[in-house]
Amino acid sequence: MQTYAIKRKVSLCRILTMYAARRVVGATVPKLVRQRPCCAASLRTRAPTILGLPQKAVFQPRFISSTNIDDKISKSTISGIQGGSVVSVIKHDHEELKQFYDTIKEAKDEDTKVRFQNQFTWELARHSIGEELVVYPAMEKYVDGGKEMAQKDRDEHNKVKEQLYEFQGLKPSDDKFESTLDSLWSTLSKHIEEEEQHDLPALEKALPQGEGDSLAKSFSRTKLFVPTRSHPMAPDKPPFETVAGILAAPIDKLGDLFRKFPPEDTIGKA
């Protein structure tokens, strides 16, 4: 029975990968079903061969490999990972999102807008799910009135996800591009303000000593494995959100191979 269940999971993974490949590049990959089971790390390596594309056509987006995770996290330049708390990590993400939004608004050429649109989407999708899987359960556990606080934040996230879902599918040349981005940022910035002024201070005050550091590492590690695009219909609470993320993440990351992202050395200078 267990072997049958594993085979079903493998088959589903192959089907989802083939479907994603066709959606992304319009490719026909009849031999894909005979490939080995997919995973985020091997998929990035094998994608050019599977799809019959030259290696140089594949862009590596700004994300960390799932190998040597603890080493990658310990060397991260994100504030709060080393000797900080989960609050500082979240605030750092907020600052980056504002930076990406400003860059899109100020960009004069379509290529820059597309690259930072993808970067904004990539970061916001991962950040939101990371909070829902790590931070909000901590609120519910430690903060007085934390369940109501976490539910409010999840409701706000759902609105953001719906707007992000619309925005991620637009082109800079679309009439709705600027207005959709502005509407998304208006919703998101209000959520960020409430979170930083009320929710995060309450969480930081309630956390036991050392728990903030542990949550910071868990939050950053979780972001390595979650979807990189918005899926507003997916569950927003564990354990169902975790399962949905496991299914969606490989498809999103396959798509990321063919999306334009900013060069790594321009992220902090945007």
N, C-alpha and C positions, 0 to 999 in steps of 0.2 A: 504493500500500500504506500509506504514511504517512497519507494523507488518511482512509482507511478506519479506521485505528486511532484517529485523533482523533475521528471520528464515533462510534465505539463508546464512547470515554471520555465524550463529551458525553451520549450516550443513557443511559449508566449513571448519570451524575450526576443527570440529570432524574428517572430512575426512583427513585433513592435519596431524592431530595428529596420526591417525591410520597408515597413510602412513609412517610417520617418525618413529614410533615404529617398524614397520616391517623392515625398512631400517637399523635401528640401531642394533636391536637384533635378527632379523629374526623371531619375535614373530607373532603368530596368535592371534588376539584379536577381535573375532567376537562380543563381548559384548560392545566394546568400543563405538560404535555409540549410545548406550543408556546411556552413561555417560553424566554428566553435561558439559556445555561448558567449554573449557580449558582456562586457563590463566597461566602466568609464575609462580605465587606463588603457586596456587593449584596443578599445574601439577607436581611440584617437590615433593609435599607431596603424591600425588595419584599415581605417576608413578609405584612404586613397586607393588601396588595392581592391577592396570590396567594390568600390564605385567606379573603378577604372579611371581614376583621376591622377594627374601628375602630382607629385609630392609638393611642389612649389605652390600649387593652387590652394593648399590647405592652410588656413590662418589659425594660429594657436591663440585663443582668447586668454584673458588674464584670469586664470584660475590655477589652483595648486593641485598637483598630482596627488592621487590617493596613496601613493607609496611614500614611506618614511614620514607619515603624518606628524608624529610627535616632533620629529626633527624640524619639519617645515614650520610648525606652529611656534616652536621655541625660538626660531630664527626670524620670526615675523617682525616687521617694522610697525605693525599696528599697535598704537598705544594701548596699554592695559593688559596685553598678553603677558608681559614680563613685569610682575610686581604690582599690577593694577587690578581693577575690578571690572566686572561685566558692564557697569555703568559707563566707564570710560571707553570701552570697546564700542558700545552702542552709539555713544555720542560721536565717536570717530566716524562711524558709518554714516551718521546723519550729516556730518560735515562734508564727507565725500559726495553724498547724494546732492547736496546743495551746489557743490562745485561742478558736478556733471550737468545739472540743470542750467546753471549759469553759462556753461560752455556751449550748450546747445542753443541757448537764446542769443548768445553773442556771435556765434559762428557765421561766417559770411559765405561759406561754400557748403554744398550738399554733402560732400564726403565726410567732413568733420561732424556735421549734424548726425549722419547715420552712425558713425563710429561711437559717438558719445550717447546716442539714443540706445544703442545696444549695451553700452557699458552701464548706463543708468538702469536699464531693465534688468540686466544681469545682477547688479548689486542689490537693487530694491527687492527683487524676487527672493534672493537668498537671505537677505536681512529679515524680511517679513516672516519667512518660515522658521528661521533660526529663533526669532523671538517667540513664536507660537509653540515651538517644541521645547525650548529651554527656559526662557525668561518668564513667560506667563505662568507655567506650572510652579515656578519658584514664588511668584506673587501669590498664587492661591495657597501655597503651603506656609509662607512666612508672614505675609502682610495681613493686618486686621482689615477685613473687608476686601481682601485680595481677589476673591472669586468674582465679585462685581466689577472690580477694576480690570481684571483680565478679560472678562466678557466684553466690557466696553471697548477695550483695545482691539479685541478680535473683530468686533463689529466694524470698527473704523478701518481695520485692515481689509475687510471684505470690500468696502467701498473703494479703497485704494487699488485692490487687485482688479476690480472690474474696470476701473479707469486705465490701469496699466495694460490690461489685456487689449483694450481698444488702441492705446497709444503704440504698443509694440508692433502692431500690424500696419501702421501708417508709414508713408514715405514723406520726407521733407517737402516734396512738391504737392502733397495733398492739401486741400483747402483747410481741412480740420486739424492739421498737424500742430500748429501753434496754439490754437484754442484748446485742443485736447490736452496738450502738455501743461498749459497754464491752469486748467481745471484740476488736473492731477496734482500739480504742485500745491495748489491752494488747499486741497483736501489733506495732502501729506504733511504740509508744513504746520497745519493746525494740530494734527496728530502728534507731530514731533514736539511742538511747543508744550502741549499738555503732558506728554510723556516725560519730557526733561524737567518740567517745573513741578510736577506732582508725583507721577507714578514711580519714576526711577529713584528720586530721593526717598520715597517711602520704602521702596524695596531695599535700597542700600542701608537704610537705618535698621531694618528688620532682620537683615541677613546675619547669621552667626559668623564669628570671626573666621576668616579664611574661605568662607563659602563664595564670596564675590570673585576670588581668583579662580576657584574651581569652575564656577559658572562661565567665566570669561573664556576659559579653555574649551569647555563643552560647547559654548555658542560658536566659537570659531571653527571647531572641528565639525560641528553639525553642518555649517555652511558649505563644507566641501562636498557633501553628498546629496544636497537637496536640489530640486528643479531650479533652472536658471531663467525660466520664463513664467509669466503669470498664468495660473490655472484657477480662476475664481470659483469654479464649481467643485473643486477638490475640498475634502474635509479640512477643518482648521484646528483640530484638536488631536493629540495623540490618543490611542495608537493608530487610528485610521489615517491621519495625515502622514504619519511615517510610512505606512504601506503605500499610499498614493504617491508619495515622493519617490520611493524606490522604483516604482513603475515609470514615472514621468521623467526622472532625472536623465536616464540614458538617452532618451529621445531628444530632450532639450540640448544635451551636450553634443550630440551628433549634429544638430542644427547649428550649434555655435561654431563648429569647424568651418562652416561656410558663411559666417557673418563677419563683417568688418568690425574690428575693435581698435581703440587707440593704441599706439605703441606704448609699451610698458613705461618707458622713461618720460612720457608726457603726462602720466596720470596725476602726479603730485604737482605739476606745473600748470595745469589747465586753468 
